[in-house]
Amino acid sequence: MSYFIFLKDLDNVEGSLYRIAENQFDLDNLNIIKTDYKILEDSQANFDLVKYRNKSVFYNNNSLIFKDHQIIPIRIKIHLELYISQILHSIRNFLEINSNHILYNRWNDYYNQLNSLNLDSIPFPLNISLEQYLKNQNQTSLNTLQIP
């Protein structure tokens, strides 16, 4: 089972999603105090919809509400560079202070993959999320919501 971690007491509030965890191992290794969050379990299929940015999710009591996530096409290379730069910044923040974390290598490898991505090989406009594009290319694809 997969997990959606929300800010507590924000029923019916879009944007309350804090983290996602693909399995119990990932959930157990998030740098959070679990009791401070609303954690809801769901299917791998729904997890993937959020991971690849095809849907957004919020909650009402113990029910998950999924909403289509409108992908804004990335029309030019510089916009993709800026987006990747934001992702790299988030990953670097984790890596710099978590060198002994059990998931350090996963995120360090992903950081290096993104940092060396050949943007000239990506067709523009990119009408899917970068995460979906990487998955479609059989490359590792992670979402910043998975960063411990």
N, C-alpha and C positions, 0 to 999 in steps of 0.2 A: 504494500500500500504506500501511497504517497501522501505528503502532508502540506497543508497550506497554513502558514503562520501569520496571524493578523494581530494588529494592535487591539487590545482589549476594549470592550465597551463602545465599539464603533459599528454596531449593527446597521446594515443598510447604507454604509458609507463607502462609496467607491474610493479607491486609493488607500484603503486600510491594510492592504496586503504588505507584510513586512519581509517575509522570506518564504521560500519553498524548499522542501526536502523530498528527494526522490524516493527515499526509503528510510527505515528506522535508523540505520547506521548514520546517514547524513543528518537526520534530525538530532540524534544523540551527540553529534559533533558540531552543531551550531554553537556559536559563542553567545548563547542567550540563557536567561533564567526562564525555563518553560512556563512556570506559573504566572509570569508577567504577561503572557500572550494567550490569545485564543488560537488553539491548534485544532484544525479539522482534517480528518483523514478522507482520502478519496482515491479514485482509480488512477492508474498510470496514464490512461488515455486523456483524462482531464488535466492531469499534471502536464502532459506534453503540450496540450493546447496553450497553457499559460507559459510554459518554458520557452516555446518557440514563438511566443507573442502573437498567437492567433486569437486568443481570448484573454480578457481580464476577468478577475474574480473578486467578489466581496461576499459577505455573509449576512444572514439573518438568523439569529439564534444559533442553531446547529446545522443550518442548511447553507450550502454554497450556491451562489448565483453567478452564472457565467454570462459574460456579455461579449459580443463580437468586438474585437480590437481592430480598429481601422488602421491598416498599415498605410503610412504615408510613403509613397515611393521615394527612394533615394535617387535623385536624378543625376547627380554629378559626384565625381570621385572625392572632392574636398569634403562634402557632407558625410560621406562614409568614413573618411579619415577622422573627422571630428567626433563622430559617434564611437569609433573604435578607441580614440584617445580617451573618451570618458570612461569606457569600459576598462581600459588599461589602468587608468587612475584608480578606479575602485579596487581592482585586483591588487595593484601595487600597495595600496593602503593596508589590505589584509596581509600581504606577504611580508611587509616591513616589520610588522609587530607580532607575527605568528610563525616564526621560523621553525618552531617545534610542533606545530599543529599537525595532526595526523593527515589532514587534507592539503597540506602545503604543496606537495609535489603535483597533485592534480591541478591546482590553480597556477602554480609556476609553469607547468607544461602548457596550460591554456594561454597564459600570458605570452609565452614565447611563440606559440602558434599564431596568435593574433598580431603580435609585433612583427612577425615575418610574413604575414599574409600578402600575397601578390595582388594588389588591388587592380592592377591593369588586366587581370584575367577575369574580373567580375563584369558581367554585362550591365550596362546602365540604360534605362533606369532599372534599379533593383526594386521589383514590385513585391518582394517578400522580405521578412525580417532577416537580418544578418544571421541570427540563430537558426532560422529555417534554411537559409542558403547553405550554411556550413553542414547542417544535417544532410541536406540533399547531396552534398559533395562527399559524403561519408567521412567527414572530419569531425573531430570532437566539437560539440556545441554545448556551451553552458550559458546560463542566464545569471546576471549579476544578483538576482534574488536568491541564488544558491550559495553565494559567498558566505562562509561561516562568519 
